[in-house]
Amino acid sequence: MPQLNPSPWFAILVFSWLVLLTIVMPKTLNHTFPNEPSHQNTQTPKTDSWTWPW
């Protein structure tokens, strides 16, 4: 049975991992987002309680 011979499948596995780690990963890690997240204000605004007229 040819599927039990590991030599061609192991070479394909190693080659695909080398391509992934050398080409795809650096391109993905160098991606920059156009809108950088900004820090939100941690202070809570002072709110007055509502005085109902009734």
N, CA, C and O atoms as a CHARMM CRD file, in Angstrom:
* protein
*
  216
    1    1 MET  N      0.85000  -1.18000   0.00000 PROA 1      0.00000
    2    1 MET  CA     0.00000   0.00000   0.00000 PROA 1      0.00000
    3    1 MET  C      0.89400   1.24000   0.00000 PROA 1      0.00000
    4    1 MET  O      1.75600   1.36900   0.86900 PROA 1      0.00000
    5    2 PRO  N      0.71000   2.14600  -0.94500 PROA 2      0.00000
    6    2 PRO  CA     1.63400   3.27800  -1.07000 PROA 2      0.00000
    7    2 PRO  C      1.45300   4.33100   0.02100 PROA 2      0.00000
    8    2 PRO  O      2.39400   5.07900   0.29000 PROA 2      0.00000
    9    3 GLN  N      0.29700   4.42200   0.65500 PROA 3      0.00000
   10    3 GLN  CA     0.11000   5.45100   1.67500 PROA 3      0.00000
   11    3 GLN  C      0.90300   5.16000   2.94700 PROA 3      0.00000
   12    3 GLN  O      1.04400   6.03800   3.79800 PROA 3      0.00000
   13    4 LEU  N      1.42200   3.94200   3.08900 PROA 4      0.00000
   14    4 LEU  CA     2.21400   3.61400   4.26500 PROA 4      0.00000
   15    4 LEU  C      3.68900   3.96700   4.10200 PROA 4      0.00000
   16    4 LEU  O      4.45600   3.86500   5.06000 PROA 4      0.00000
   17    5 ASN  N      4.09400   4.37800   2.91400 PROA 5      0.00000
   18    5 ASN  CA     5.46500   4.77500   2.68300 PROA 5      0.00000
   19    5 ASN  C      5.61500   6.23100   3.14200 PROA 5      0.00000
   20    5 ASN  O      5.05100   7.11700   2.50000 PROA 5      0.00000
   21    6 PRO  N      6.35300   6.51600   4.23000 PROA 6      0.00000
   22    6 PRO  CA     6.38300   7.87600   4.77600 PROA 6      0.00000
   23    6 PRO  C      7.32100   8.83200   4.05000 PROA 6      0.00000
   24    6 PRO  O      7.27800  10.03400   4.31500 PROA 6      0.00000
   25    7 SER  N      8.15000   8.35800   3.16200 PROA 7      0.00000
   26    7 SER  CA     9.15700   9.24400   2.58800 PROA 7      0.00000
   27    7 SER  C      8.57300  10.39400   1.76600 PROA 7      0.00000
   28    7 SER  O      9.01500  11.52400   1.97900 PROA 7      0.00000
   29    8 PRO  N      7.61600  10.21000   0.84200 PROA 8      0.00000
   30    8 PRO  CA     7.13800  11.39700   0.11900 PROA 8      0.00000
   31    8 PRO  C      6.29000  12.30600   1.00200 PROA 8      0.00000
   32    8 PRO  O      6.34000  13.52600   0.84700 PROA 8      0.00000
   33    9 TRP  N      5.51800  11.74300   1.91700 PROA 9      0.00000
   34    9 TRP  CA     4.64100  12.56200   2.74100 PROA 9      0.00000
   35    9 TRP  C      5.43700  13.34500   3.77700 PROA 9      0.00000
   36    9 TRP  O      5.08000  14.47400   4.11500 PROA 9      0.00000
   37   10 PHE  N      6.50800  12.75300   4.27700 PROA 10     0.00000
   38   10 PHE  CA     7.34000  13.47400   5.23800 PROA 10     0.00000
   39   10 PHE  C      8.05200  14.63800   4.57000 PROA 10     0.00000
   40   10 PHE  O      8.18400  15.70400   5.17100 PROA 10     0.00000
   41   11 ALA  N      8.51100  14.45800   3.34800 PROA 11     0.00000
   42   11 ALA  CA     9.17200  15.54500   2.61600 PROA 11     0.00000
   43   11 ALA  C      8.18500  16.66800   2.32500 PROA 11     0.00000
   44   11 ALA  O      8.54000  17.84200   2.42700 PROA 11     0.00000
   45   12 ILE  N      6.95800  16.32700   1.96700 PROA 12     0.00000
   46   12 ILE  CA     5.93100  17.34600   1.72400 PROA 12     0.00000
   47   12 ILE  C      5.61400  18.08900   3.01500 PROA 12     0.00000
   48   12 ILE  O      5.45600  19.31000   2.99700 PROA 12     0.00000
   49   13 LEU  N      5.52000  17.38400   4.12200 PROA 13     0.00000
   50   13 LEU  CA     5.25300  18.01400   5.41900 PROA 13     0.00000
   51   13 LEU  C      6.37200  18.97500   5.80500 PROA 13     0.00000
   52   13 LEU  O      6.10200  20.10200   6.22100 PROA 13     0.00000
   53   14 VAL  N      7.60600  18.55100   5.67300 PROA 14     0.00000
   54   14 VAL  CA     8.73700  19.40300   6.04400 PROA 14     0.00000
   55   14 VAL  C      8.81800  20.61600   5.12500 PROA 14     0.00000
   56   14 VAL  O      9.05600  21.73000   5.59300 PROA 14     0.00000
   57   15 PHE  N      8.62600  20.41700   3.84800 PROA 15     0.00000
   58   15 PHE  CA     8.69000  21.53700   2.91100 PROA 15     0.00000
   59   15 PHE  C      7.57500  22.54400   3.17000 PROA 15     0.00000
   60   15 PHE  O      7.81100  23.75200   3.12200 PROA 15     0.00000
   61   16 SER  N      6.36900  22.06300   3.44300 PROA 16     0.00000
   62   16 SER  CA     5.26700  22.99300   3.69600 PROA 16     0.00000
   63   16 SER  C      5.49200  23.77200   4.99200 PROA 16     0.00000
   64   16 SER  O      5.13800  24.94900   5.06400 PROA 16     0.00000
   65   17 TRP  N      6.07500  23.13900   6.02300 PROA 17     0.00000
   66   17 TRP  CA     6.37700  23.87400   7.24600 PROA 17     0.00000
   67   17 TRP  C      7.48100  24.89400   7.03100 PROA 17     0.00000
   68   17 TRP  O      7.44300  25.98100   7.60700 PROA 17     0.00000
   69   18 LEU  N      8.46100  24.55700   6.21100 PROA 18     0.00000
   70   18 LEU  CA     9.51900  25.53300   5.91100 PROA 18     0.00000
   71   18 LEU  C      8.96100  26.73300   5.17100 PROA 18     0.00000
   72   18 LEU  O      9.34600  27.86800   5.45400 PROA 18     0.00000
   73   19 VAL  N      8.06700  26.50200   4.23500 PROA 19     0.00000
   74   19 VAL  CA     7.43600  27.61200   3.51700 PROA 19     0.00000
   75   19 VAL  C      6.61100  28.45000   4.48400 PROA 19     0.00000
   76   19 VAL  O      6.65700  29.67900   4.43300 PROA 19     0.00000
   77   20 LEU  N      5.86800  27.80700   5.35000 PROA 20     0.00000
   78   20 LEU  CA     5.04300  28.53100   6.30800 PROA 20     0.00000
   79   20 LEU  C      5.89500  29.40300   7.23300 PROA 20     0.00000
   80   20 LEU  O      5.57700  30.57000   7.46100 PROA 20     0.00000
   81   21 LEU  N      6.97200  28.83300   7.75800 PROA 21     0.00000
   82   21 LEU  CA     7.77800  29.56200   8.73500 PROA 21     0.00000
   83   21 LEU  C      8.67100  30.62000   8.11400 PROA 21     0.00000
   84   21 LEU  O      8.99900  31.60100   8.78200 PROA 21     0.00000
   85   22 THR  N      9.07600  30.46000   6.86900 PROA 22     0.00000
   86   22 THR  CA    10.00400  31.42100   6.27500 PROA 22     0.00000
   87   22 THR  C      9.32100  32.49000   5.43900 PROA 22     0.00000
   88   22 THR  O      9.86200  33.58600   5.29400 PROA 22     0.00000
   89   23 ILE  N      8.15000  32.20700   4.88400 PROA 23     0.00000
   90   23 ILE  CA     7.49400  33.17700   3.99600 PROA 23     0.00000
   91   23 ILE  C      6.21400  33.73900   4.60300 PROA 23     0.00000
   92   23 ILE  O      6.03600  34.95600   4.66200 PROA 23     0.00000
   93   24 VAL  N      5.34200  32.87700   5.04400 PROA 24     0.00000
   94   24 VAL  CA     4.01600  33.31400   5.47600 PROA 24     0.00000
   95   24 VAL  C      4.05900  33.99800   6.83600 PROA 24     0.00000
   96   24 VAL  O      3.43300  35.04200   7.01800 PROA 24     0.00000
   97   25 MET  N      4.78100  33.43400   7.78700 PROA 25     0.00000
   98   25 MET  CA     4.78700  34.00100   9.14200 PROA 25     0.00000
   99   25 MET  C      5.40000  35.39600   9.20800 PROA 25     0.00000
  100   25 MET  O      4.80200  36.25300   9.85800 PROA 25     0.00000
  101   26 PRO  N      6.54100  35.69700   8.59300 PROA 26     0.00000
  102   26 PRO  CA     7.04800  37.06600   8.64900 PROA 26     0.00000
  103   26 PRO  C      6.10600  38.07500   7.99500 PROA 26     0.00000
  104   26 PRO  O      5.98200  39.20300   8.47400 PROA 26     0.00000
  105   27 LYS  N      5.44100  37.68400   6.90800 PROA 27     0.00000
  106   27 LYS  CA     4.49200  38.60100   6.28400 PROA 27     0.00000
  107   27 LYS  C      3.30800  38.87600   7.21200 PROA 27     0.00000
  108   27 LYS  O      2.81400  40.00100   7.28200 PROA 27     0.00000
  109   28 THR  N      2.86400  37.85200   7.91300 PROA 28     0.00000
  110   28 THR  CA     1.74600  38.02500   8.83100 PROA 28     0.00000
  111   28 THR  C      2.14800  38.86400  10.03700 PROA 28     0.00000
  112   28 THR  O      1.38100  39.71700  10.48200 PROA 28     0.00000
  113   29 LEU  N      3.34200  38.62800  10.56800 PROA 29     0.00000
  114   29 LEU  CA     3.76900  39.35100  11.76100 PROA 29     0.00000
  115   29 LEU  C      4.12200  40.80500  11.46700 PROA 29     0.00000
  116   29 LEU  O      4.07900  41.63400  12.37700 PROA 29     0.00000
  117   30 ASN  N      4.46600  41.13700  10.23400 PROA 30     0.00000
  118   30 ASN  CA     4.80200  42.51400   9.87700 PROA 30     0.00000
  119   30 ASN  C      3.58200  43.33100   9.49700 PROA 30     0.00000
  120   30 ASN  O      3.71200  44.51300   9.17900 PROA 30     0.00000
  121   31 HSD  N      2.42500  42.74400   9.52100 PROA 31     0.00000
  122   31 HSD  CA     1.20300  43.45500   9.15600 PROA 31     0.00000
  123   31 HSD  C      0.90800  44.54100  10.18500 PROA 31     0.00000
  124   31 HSD  O      0.92900  44.29000  11.39000 PROA 31     0.00000
  125   32 THR  N      0.63500  45.73800   9.70400 PROA 32     0.00000
  126   32 THR  CA     0.27100  46.84000  10.59800 PROA 32     0.00000
  127   32 THR  C     -1.17800  47.23200  10.33100 PROA 32     0.00000
  128   32 THR  O     -1.64600  47.20000   9.19300 PROA 32     0.00000
  129   33 PHE  N     -1.85800  47.59200  11.36900 PROA 33     0.00000
  130   33 PHE  CA    -3.23800  47.99200  11.25500 PROA 33     0.00000
  131   33 PHE  C     -3.30900  49.49100  10.97100 PROA 33     0.00000
  132   33 PHE  O     -2.51200  50.24600  11.52800 PROA 33     0.00000
  133   34 PRO  N     -4.22300  49.94100  10.13600 PROA 34     0.00000
  134   34 PRO  CA    -4.29600  51.38000   9.83000 PROA 34     0.00000
  135   34 PRO  C     -4.75600  52.21800  11.02000 PROA 34     0.00000
  136   34 PRO  O     -4.37000  53.38100  11.13700 PROA 34     0.00000
  137   35 ASN  N     -5.56200  51.65500  11.89200 PROA 35     0.00000
  138   35 ASN  CA    -6.05300  52.39200  13.04900 PROA 35     0.00000
  139   35 ASN  C     -5.46300  51.75900  14.30300 PROA 35     0.00000
  140   35 ASN  O     -5.92900  50.71700  14.76500 PROA 35     0.00000
  141   36 GLU  N     -4.44900  52.38900  14.83700 PROA 36     0.00000
  142   36 GLU  CA    -3.83900  51.86200  16.05200 PROA 36     0.00000
  143   36 GLU  C     -4.77700  52.09000  17.23000 PROA 36     0.00000
  144   36 GLU  O     -5.38700  53.15500  17.32600 PROA 36     0.00000
  145   37 PRO  N     -4.90500  51.13500  18.11300 PROA 37     0.00000
  146   37 PRO  CA    -5.79200  51.32700  19.26500 PROA 37     0.00000
  147   37 PRO  C     -5.23200  52.38700  20.20300 PROA 37     0.00000
  148   37 PRO  O     -4.02800  52.43500  20.45600 PROA 37     0.00000
  149   38 SER  N     -6.10100  53.21900  20.70300 PROA 38     0.00000
  150   38 SER  CA    -5.67200  54.26900  21.62500 PROA 38     0.00000
  151   38 SER  C     -6.09100  53.89000  23.03900 PROA 38     0.00000
  152   38 SER  O     -7.03100  53.12300  23.24700 PROA 38     0.00000
  153   39 HSD  N     -5.37500  54.44200  23.99100 PROA 39     0.00000
  154   39 HSD  CA    -5.68700  54.17300  25.39200 PROA 39     0.00000
  155   39 HSD  C     -6.91600  54.96400  25.80200 PROA 39     0.00000
  156   39 HSD  O     -7.03900  56.15600  25.52000 PROA 39     0.00000
  157   40 GLN  N     -7.81500  54.27200  26.47200 PROA 40     0.00000
  158   40 GLN  CA    -9.01400  54.95000  26.93400 PROA 40     0.00000
  159   40 GLN  C     -8.73600  55.61900  28.27400 PROA 40     0.00000
  160   40 GLN  O     -7.84900  55.21100  29.02300 PROA 40     0.00000
  161   41 ASN  N     -9.50600  56.64000  28.54900 PROA 41     0.00000
  162   41 ASN  CA    -9.37500  57.35000  29.80500 PROA 41     0.00000
  163   41 ASN  C     -9.88200  56.46300  30.93600 PROA 41     0.00000
  164   41 ASN  O    -10.98800  55.92600  30.86200 PROA 41     0.00000
  165   42 THR  N     -9.08200  56.31300  31.97000 PROA 42     0.00000
  166   42 THR  CA    -9.47700  55.43300  33.07900 PROA 42     0.00000
  167   42 THR  C    -10.27200  56.17900  34.14300 PROA 42     0.00000
  168   42 THR  O    -10.83700  55.54900  35.03800 PROA 42     0.00000
  169   43 GLN  N    -10.32800  57.49000  34.06800 PROA 43     0.00000
  170   43 GLN  CA   -11.08600  58.24900  35.06500 PROA 43     0.00000
  171   43 GLN  C    -12.57000  58.19700  34.71700 PROA 43     0.00000
  172   43 GLN  O    -12.95600  58.37300  33.56100 PROA 43     0.00000
  173   44 THR  N    -13.38600  57.95500  35.72000 PROA 44     0.00000
  174   44 THR  CA   -14.82900  57.93900  35.49400 PROA 44     0.00000
  175   44 THR  C    -15.36300  59.36600  35.61900 PROA 44     0.00000
  176   44 THR  O    -14.95500  60.09700  36.52100 PROA 44     0.00000
  177   45 PRO  N    -16.25600  59.76400  34.73900 PROA 45     0.00000
  178   45 PRO  CA   -16.78900  61.12300  34.82300 PROA 45     0.00000
  179   45 PRO  C    -17.70700  61.27300  36.03700 PROA 45     0.00000
  180   45 PRO  O    -18.40700  60.33800  36.42700 PROA 45     0.00000
  181   46 LYS  N    -17.68700  62.46200  36.61900 PROA 46     0.00000
  182   46 LYS  CA   -18.53700  62.73200  37.78800 PROA 46     0.00000
  183   46 LYS  C    -19.94500  63.01900  37.29600 PROA 46     0.00000
  184   46 LYS  O    -20.16800  63.95600  36.52900 PROA 46     0.00000
  185   47 THR  N    -20.87700  62.21600  37.73600 PROA 47     0.00000
  186   47 THR  CA   -22.26500  62.39700  37.32900 PROA 47     0.00000
  187   47 THR  C    -23.10200  62.77100  38.54200 PROA 47     0.00000
  188   47 THR  O    -22.91900  62.23000  39.63300 PROA 47     0.00000
  189   48 ASP  N    -24.00400  63.68700  38.33900 PROA 48     0.00000
  190   48 ASP  CA   -24.92100  64.09200  39.40100 PROA 48     0.00000
  191   48 ASP  C    -26.18400  63.22800  39.34200 PROA 48     0.00000
  192   48 ASP  O    -26.61500  62.81100  38.26700 PROA 48     0.00000
  193   49 SER  N    -26.75700  62.97100  40.49700 PROA 49     0.00000
  194   49 SER  CA   -27.98500  62.19400  40.51600 PROA 49     0.00000
  195   49 SER  C    -29.13500  63.04000  39.97800 PROA 49     0.00000
  196   49 SER  O    -29.14200  64.26400  40.10900 PROA 49     0.00000
  197   50 TRP  N    -30.08700  62.37400  39.38000 PROA 50     0.00000
  198   50 TRP  CA   -31.21600  63.05600  38.79300 PROA 50     0.00000
  199   50 TRP  C    -32.23300  63.38000  39.87700 PROA 50     0.00000
  200   50 TRP  O    -32.61600  62.51700  40.66700 PROA 50     0.00000
  201   51 THR  N    -32.66300  64.63100  39.90300 PROA 51     0.00000
  202   51 THR  CA   -33.71500  65.02300  40.85100 PROA 51     0.00000
  203   51 THR  C    -35.03700  65.09000  40.08400 PROA 51     0.00000
  204   51 THR  O    -35.24900  65.96700  39.24600 PROA 51     0.00000
  205   52 TRP  N    -35.89600  64.16100  40.38700 PROA 52     0.00000
  206   52 TRP  CA   -37.16300  64.11300  39.67100 PROA 52     0.00000
  207   52 TRP  C    -38.10800  65.16500  40.23000 PROA 52     0.00000
  208   52 TRP  O    -38.15800  65.36800  41.44300 PROA 52     0.00000
  209   53 PRO  N    -38.86200  65.83900  39.35800 PROA 53     0.00000
  210   53 PRO  CA   -39.73900  66.91100  39.83300 PROA 53     0.00000
  211   53 PRO  C    -41.04700  66.41700  40.44900 PROA 53     0.00000
  212   53 PRO  O    -41.87200  67.25700  40.80900 PROA 53     0.00000
  213   54 TRP  N    -41.28500  65.15400  40.59100 PROA 54     0.00000
  214   54 TRP  CA   -42.54000  64.68100  41.16600 PROA 54     0.00000
  215   54 TRP  C    -42.31900  63.83200  42.33500 PROA 54     0.00000
  216   54 TRP  O    -43.27700  63.35100  42.93900 PROA 54     0.00000
